[in-house]
Amino acid sequence: MKIIARSVTLALGLSVCGISGYLLYLLLKKDDDDDYTDTLSRSSKFKILEVPVHKDMVKVLIGRGGKNIKLIQEQSNTRINFKEREGQQEAICVIRGTIEACNIAENLVQEFVNNQPVLECEDVYVPQGCIARIIGRDGDRIREICCKSGAKVTVDDNRGAVNRRVSIKGTREQIVVAKSLIEEIVEQSHKTQVQIEASLAKREPRLPPKASESPKPVESPKVERISPVPGQPDAQFEVYVSAMVDPSRFWLQIVGPKATELDVLVEEMTEYYRKQENRESHILNKVTKGDLVAAVFQYDSKWYRAEVLSLSDDNPPQAELYYVDYGDTDLVPVEELYELRTDFLRLHFQAIECFLARVDPVGESWSVEAVDKFEEWTHVAQWKKLSAKINGYCVREKTRAKREGSPVPGVDLFDVNGEKDVDIAQELVNQGFAVFKRDVDLRPSSRATSVSNISVASSS
């Protein structure tokens, strides 16, 4: 009865705690084994056999809820527990029973261990820009890799490295499958990047006149936004500066698939609205503030999406337009505005209003020289990449078309087109055009080596 009672206790402990039987066997089997030894102590055939087993194999040998080891005990009519050996890679599997039963149990244990797959660990190194794709949103992609391959896949935390280490643990076959899935993601990411680079390389400079006063910023439920990469609040990303007023108000486009989509959209709109018959089918009988329209941009003769900010009393009247994908403004005769075809609204508005974090102008406003230098260093509308990092937000009144505004992101900008990266804010301070804000973090900073996950840096 004592043996039965202790077996019930063991079974209850396993089911309630939900842990492997390893510790329970080490802690609870001692008395049980002593009782069993007493029943056989008078037999000369009683034997205690010790079999070394690698520690990594002990939990597998015991099995969930002790299932495997119980089966071996039943098949061999023995009692088995384990002893740790401090500082050793092997534990001791202690088998108690008759000589014949112990030999059977030993053979079953050895057979079980020999039939287990050999686990290996292999590291692969993946470009920093591909890591977010491998992890996926909320880790869904890396879980999928683990599920498909059966291997355990982990990514190190060294976010500043050019290449990140990805550790894969499993059988040789599982590692091969996991590596192939990872390599497939890296290859696809590389192909996508090459396509983006090829498309964006075709962009021509867009040269609107310098703004003498701040254009009215706009907001829309479909405006593109930037936000920190989940789990990587300091992550940096590549941008273009598409328009500017001064370092306290400029507009960014995020370099990536959506920038390529925008180029395609502009080409489609230009091809469509250049045809007179198409324009005639989209004549606007009335134009009001807040309307979204198709309009030509006089400096490159291409057609863009725009919003009407105001209407003049001139004859003929003119409309002040805000180009929602670039951030600049222009005056266009009302008669040259056309209805925006609904399928041209498929892409979020790409212009993102920002301000340069960490600095204020020397004096009450930015000097002409400071604005000129900022325009030069940020390559406004020249489609040269800069690296950006979110560094706070500010609340700014928005006046666009009866829509409420939202916090404007402050960013650190780095010109990465030369041999040495240039911290734009630091350079403005060095040249005497700006001062650092009070309580600002003045630790040296630089762009990340590689950042290219656009899908997670922008909202859908």
N, C-alpha and C positions, 0 to 999 in steps of 0.2 A: 504493500500500500504506500509505503514511503516513496518508492521509486515512481509509482504512478502519479502521486501528488506533485513531485518535483517536475515531472514531464509536463503536467498541465500548466504549472507555473511558468515553465520555459516557453510553452506555446503561447500563453497569454501575453507574456512579455514581448515576444516577437511581433505579434499582431498589433499590439497597442503602440509600441515605439516605432515600428516600421523601419528598423535598422537591420543590418546584416547580423547573422548569428555569431559573428566573430567574438565580440567582447563578452556576450552571454556565455559562450562556450568556455572562454577563459575564466570567467568569474563564477559561473553557476554549476559547472560540471564536476567540480572537485568532489563534493559530497556524494553525488550520484555515482561517480566512478568508484569511490570507496565502498559504497554499498554493493555495487556489482562485483568488486574485487572480493568482498567477503563471501559471496555465493560461490566463488570459484577457488577460494584460497586453499581448499582442501584437495584440489585436483592438481596432480603433478603436471597435467597438460596445460595449465593456465600459463599465459604468456603476456608480457608487455612489450610491444614493438614500437620503436620510435623511427619515424620516417621524416626526413627533412623536406620541407616544401617552401618554395620561394614565397616571400611575404605578399607579393603582388597576386599570387595565385590562391591565397588562403580564402579570401572572400568569395572568389568564384567557386572554389571547391565546396564551401559551406552552402552557397546558394541562397536565394531569397527565402527568408524564413527558415533556413536550415534544410531546405528541400533536398539538396544534393547529398549532403553528408548523412541525413537520415536514411536515404535510400541505400547508401553504401552500408550503413549499420544493419539495416534489415536484411540485405542480401548476404552479409557475411556473419550475422549474429555476433557482432562485436560492439564495443563502446569506444567512441573516438572523441578526443578533445585536442586542443592545441596549446602549446607553450611558446611564449616569445623568447627570443634570445637577443638580449640587448647588444646593440652594435653590430648585429649580424643581418645579412640579407635574407636569411632563411629562418622560418619558424619550424617547430617540431610538431608533427602530427603523431599524437600518442594513441596507439591502438591497443585495446585490452580485450582478451578473449582466449579461446583455446588456440593451440599452435596452428591448427588447420584453419580456424576462422581468421586469425591474424594474417596468415599468408594470403588468404582470399581477399581480405580487406586491403592489404598492401598492394596486391595486384590491381584491384579496382581503383585505388587512389592513383597509382602510377599511370594506369591506362587513361584515367580522366585527365590528369595533368598533361600527358603526352598528346592527347587529342585536342587540347586547347590551342587556338591560334596564337602565334608569337606576335606580341605587340611591339611596334617600333614607334619611334618619334623622329619626324623629319621637319626641318625648317625650310621655308621658301621665303624669298624676299620680293615684296610687291611695291611698285611705285606708290608714293604717298597719295597721288591723285586718284588711285583706283580703290583705296581702302574703303571709302564710303560706299562704293558700289558693291564691294564684297560683303560688307556688314549689312547693308540695306536699311530701309526704314524700320526703326525699332528692332533691328537685328533679324528681320525676316529672311534675308538672303543667306546669312551665315547659318541660320538654323536649317534652311533648305539644303545647303551643302552638307551639313552633318547628317541630315536625314537620308539623303540620297546615297552618301558614301558609307555611312556607318562609322565614320571617324570622328574624333573630337578635334575641332578647329578653334584656335584662339589667336587673337591679334595682340601684339604688345602695345604698350602705352606711349611709346616714344614718338610723339606726334611731330617732333622737329626733324626727324630723320628723312633723308631723301627717299630711302626705301624702308618699309616697315616689315618686321619679321612676323610671319604667320606660321604658327606651330601646328603640325598635324600629327595626331596620335591614333594609331590603330594598326590593323594588320597591313601587310604589304599591299594587298589588293585594295583595301579601303583607302590607303594613302594615295595610291595611283589614281583612284576615282576622284578623290577630293582635289588632288593637284590638277587634274584635267578640267574640273569645274572652275577652279580658280583661274587657270590659264585662259580658259574660254572667256571669262569676264574681263580679264586684263586685255586680251586681244580685241574684244569688242569695244572696250573703252578706248584703246589706241586707234582703232578704225574710226570711231566717232570723232575723236579729237582731230584726226587728220582731215576728215570731211569738214569739220567746223573751221579749221585753219584755212583750208582751201577756199571755202565760201567767204569767210571774212576778209581774206586777202584781196578779194575783188572789190571791196568797198572803196569808193572814191571820197576824197575829203569833202566834207559838208561845211561850207563857210558862210554862215549868216553874219550880218553885221554885229559888232560889239554892242551889247545892250547898254544904253545910257542910264536906264533905270530898271529896277527889278521887275521882270515879268511876273504876272500873277500866277502863283503856283496852283496846281489843280489836283483834284483827287477823284477817284472813281472806284466803284466796287470791283472794277476789273483792272486795277493798276497793279503792276508787278511790285513785289516787295522783297526786301532782303532781311534775313533773320539768321541768327547763329546756327551753325550746323549742330544738330542734336548731339550732346555729349562733347562738343568741341566749340565752346563759346569764343575761343580766341582764333578760330579758323579764319584764314584769309582767302580771298577769292579774286579772280581777275576781272577787271572792269574797263570800260571806255568812259571817258568824260565826254558826253555828247553835247552839252551846252553849259554855259556859266553866266553868272552875273559878277560874282566875286568869290573869294574863298569861303564866305559864309552862306552862299547859295549857288549850288551847281547841280547838274543832273548826271546820273550814271546810267549806263546800260551794263548788264552782267554779260560777260563773255561766255558763250555756251550755246546749246542747241536753240534756245529761244531767240538769240541774236540772229542765228541763221534763218530761223523761221520768219523773222522780221524782214530780212533781206528778200526772201522769196515773196512775202506779202507785198512789199513795195514794188517789186518788179511786176507782180500780177496787177496791182492797182494802176501802175503807170501804163502798162499795155492796154488795159481796159479803158481808162478815162481819156487816153489820147485819141480814141476814135470818137468822132463827132456824134455818130448815131447813138453810141452808148451814153454820152453826156446828155443828149437830148431826152433820153428816157429817164434821167435822174435829175431833171431840173427842179429846183426848190421854189415853190410858190411863196413861201414865207420863211425868213431866217430869224431866229430869236436867240437870245443869250442862252448858252448851255447846249445848243445843238451840236451833235457830232456830224462832221461833214468830211467830204473828200475835197482836198485842195492841192493845187500845185505849189511847189516851193520854188520861188523865182531864181534861186541861185544854182539849182541843178536841174530844173525843169522836170522833176519827178513828182509823183503824186503820193500824198501822205494822209494819214488820219489826223484830224484836228478837231478842236473844240472851240466854239465861238465864246470869247470872253466878253466882248462888248461890241456895240455897233455905233458908228459915227453918224452925225447929222449931215454929213457931206452929201453932195449931189453929183454923181451917184454915191450912195453910201458905201462905206468900207467896214470890214469886220476885223477886229483884232483876234487873231487865231493863236491858239496854244497847240503846238504839235506834240501830241500825247506820247509819242514814242521817242522823242528827242529832248524835249524840255524848252525849246526856243519858241519865240513868238514872231509874228509878222503881220503886217496889214495887207489885206487882200480885198479887192472889190467884191461886194456881195454877189454880184452877177456871175462871178467865177467860182462860186461854191456849189457843190453838187451833193445830192443825197448819197450817203455812205451805204453801199450795198451790204446787206446784213451778214453775208458770209465773210466779209472783211473784218468783222468784229470777233473772229474766232480766237485771236491771240490777245492776251493781256497787254495793256498799255505798258511799254517798256521803259519809259523815262522815270527814274527814281530820284526824287529831290533829296539832296544831302547837304550837310555842312561839314567843314573841316574841323575835326575835333582838336581839343587841347590848346587852341590859340585864339587870340582876339587881335584885331588890328591895333596898330599904334595910333592913338587918337580915337576920334569918334567913328570914323569910317575908314574903309580901305582906300589907300592912295592909288592913283592911276598906275604908278610904277608897280605896286604890289599886285594889282589885277593883271597887268601885262605879264609879270613874271609867273604868276599862277597859271595863266593861260598857256604860256610857253612850256612850263614844266609838266603840265598835265596833258599837253597835246590835244587840246579841245577840238573835237570833231575831226581829228586826223586818224582816228582808229588805231592808235597805238596803245598797247595794253599797259595798264597800271595794276598794282596789287593794292587791295583795300582790306581793311579790318574794321568791323563795327566797334565803336567806342562811345556808346551812350546815345541818348535821344534828347530832343527838345520839343516842346509844344509850340507850334507856330500857327498863327491864324491863316486859314485857307479860305480863299474867296471864290473858288471855282464853282460856278453853276449850281449854287444852292446846295452843294454837297459838303458835309462836314469833313474837316480835316482829320489827320492822324499824326502821331508823333513822327518827327523828321529824324532819321538816323544821322548821327555824327560818325564820320569815318576817319581813319588814318590812311593816307595815300602815300604810295611809294612808286617813284618812277623807276622802272626796271629795264629801261631800254638801253642803258649804257653799261659800261664795264662795272660800275659800282651803283648799287641801289641808292636812291635819293629819297630821304624822308622829307616830304614836301613841307610839313609844318615846321620841322627843324630848320629847313633851309630858309623859310620865310623869316624865322627868328634870327638866324645867322646874318641875313641881309639887312636886318633892321626894319623889316616891314611888319613884324608881328611880335607879340609877347605871349608867353605861356600863361594860361589861366591859373588862378590861384588854386592850390591843392591838387594840381594836375599831376599824374604819374609821369615823371620825367625819366624813367628808366630807359636805356637805349632799346630801341625796337627795330625790327627789320621785317621784311616780308617773309612769308613761309616759302620753303623751297619749291613746293608744288601744291597747288590747290586747284581743282578743276571740277568738283561736284556741284554742278549748277542746280540739279533738281532739288537737292535738299537745302541749298542756300536761298532759294526763292520759293514763295508760296505758290500753291497750285490754284 
